[in-house]
Amino acid sequence: MTRPAYPNDLTDAEWNVLRPLLPPEAPVGRPRKWSLREILDGIFYLLRGGIAWRAMPHDFPPWQTIYHAV
């Protein structure tokens, strides 16, 4: 990660449990700009903090990306 960790970020152990449950990257088309781990960390930050979508810190993916992932 290139940003400071937040208390609600996934641990490596949690990520290793969730990773096999998520869809793989498509073999064709545009590559992902944001990792699924970063998107999940953003979702957990939003849920734990009860903040507005547009109040997401700028070191997460854009709020629109996280919003559409939910």
N, C-alpha and C positions, 0 to 999 in steps of 0.2 A: 504494500500500500504506500502511496505517496502522501497521504494525509495523516494527521494525528488520529489516534484511535479514540473512539467514543465508547462509553461504558456498555452500550447496547450492541456493539459490533459483534459479529459472529466470531467465535473462537475457531481455531483450526480444527478442533475435534467436531464442533457443530457443523462446520462447513463440509467436512468429510462425510458426515451423515446425509446432509442435504444434496450435495453435488450429484450423486447418482439419480436423484429423483427429478432433476431439472432437464429440460430438453437440450440435446447437444446443438452446437452451432451448425447451421445448414451448410452443406458442402458447396452450394452455389449461392450467388447473391452477395450482397454487401456484408462484410464482416462486422461483428458487433463492435460498437464504439465503446460501450461500457460493459464491464464484467458483471455477471449475474450476482456475484458476491457483493459488489458495490451497490447494486440496485436493492438487494435484500437488506443490506445495512441501512440504506436510506428509508426503506419501508419500516424497519424496526425502530429507527430514530423517530420517525413521524408518529408511529403508534405509541411509543413509550412517552414521548413528550407532549402528545396531544396538540401539536402545532398546526397551523394552516399550511397548505401545500406550498404556497409562495414564500413561506418563511423558512424553507429548507436552507441550511448553510450552503455556501457556494462550493465547498469542497466535496459535496456529493454530486452525483449526476443531476442534470437539470430536473426540476420538479415535474415537468411534463413527462419525462421518461419514466420516472418512478410512478406517476399517476396512471399512465397507460399500462404499466406492468401489473398493477393491481387489478 
